[in-house]
Amino acid sequence: MKTLKFSAILLIVFFTSCVSQKKYTNLQNIADNCESNLKNVSSERLLLENNLANEKNKSKALEQQVDYFKSTNTNLLDRLSDLSVVSKSGAESIKKSLEALNEQNTYIKNLTSSMQRKDSLNLALVMNLKRSLVNFNDEDINIEVKKGVVYVSLSDRMLFKSGSYTINDSAQEVIGKIAKIVNDHNELDILIEGHTDTVPIHTACIEDNWDLSTKRATSIVRLMQTKFGVHPERMTAGGRSEYIPKASNDTPEGRAANRRTEIIILPKLDQFFELLEPPTTTK
């Protein structure tokens, strides 16, 4: 449109001014150059506008990426924070678990060591008792380790007359030898248990088998205290009557085996229970 206006002006100038052909040609060239320049400017403008639009799109895409990275970074920081908390609590939990395991391991080692010492002591006791009682009838004396403690089982016929709880004079030597060995081990306690067969008994002095088994046990305890110097606080006397038989009461041999007094040598109960207590876990 601008080019048409410019050409019209040139025509007016040409007709009104009677310009020369040469000047007219120059003006026409100028007009052509201007038109060409205008076209170039328009093309460059369109190109710049396209470039600008592309840059805006790129900028928007970059902004979206920045927002995404910001969001991702925030999530990562949050997760790292959570992991840090978990790691701290987990490390603390593992530490406490390891401490507890170390305490339990120490407890097990100490318990194992104590049990080994007890087993060694029991073996020594058994050997000493058997050496001391070697001259007595093996059928009347049985020495063994049961349930982790030493049992000395003495037959009824060695210790007492039938239906009596008075100790025979010949049996006092056996009790004396046992008392000497237990006196060498003040860390041990002594439990005396009386046992009977199932044959009922009732006399002016004895009510029943419970009474007989208890009186026989207290007779042994009293003898060990008064004649052989065993401290009474170390000893316990108990009657088991007919209810812990070693054999069947249907035969004379079985009933004879069941009529017995057992001297049980065992660790002091308070020390034994302390040994069994697990260590207290530090919180």
C-alpha angles and dihedrals in degrees: 000000000000089000092056092051091050092051091049091054090052091052091051091049090048096051097040100041102037089226121186124263091247094057090047091054092050092051091049091052090049090051091050091049091050091050091049091048091050090053090050091048090051091049092048090047091052090047091050091048090051091048090048091051090049091049090049089052091048091048091050091049090050091049089052090050091049090051090049092049091047090052092045091048091051091050091048092050090049091049092046089051090051091047090050091054092045090047092051094046091042092050091049091049091049090048092052091046091051091048090050091048091049090050091048091047091051090047092050091048092049092045091049091048091049092048090050090050090048091049090050090049091049090051091050091048093050092049093048093047093049091048091050094047098039093115094057128088110278090213091064098044128052121179120188145141114248128171090355097304136091119258123197108190116194121192123241093237091057095051110029145021115247112290092002134112096198111112117238116243090236091055093056091076090058092049090048093055091049090047091052092056095046089048087060089060109052090168090071132078128215126224117192116200126186120208132187139185124249097266106118120239132192125164138149089273102030124057100190143316091297089057094045095049091048095047091050091052093049090048089059092046092049092050093049090050102043102035105025102033101239108160109250093221088066094057136076125188121205140168119220096178113198098323103096101052123177093202141011116291090215093090133049090239092053093048090049091053091050093053098082146119118229123206106200118195111201141157118274107277097231092051090045093054091045087054090055096049113104118228118270110254114232111237 
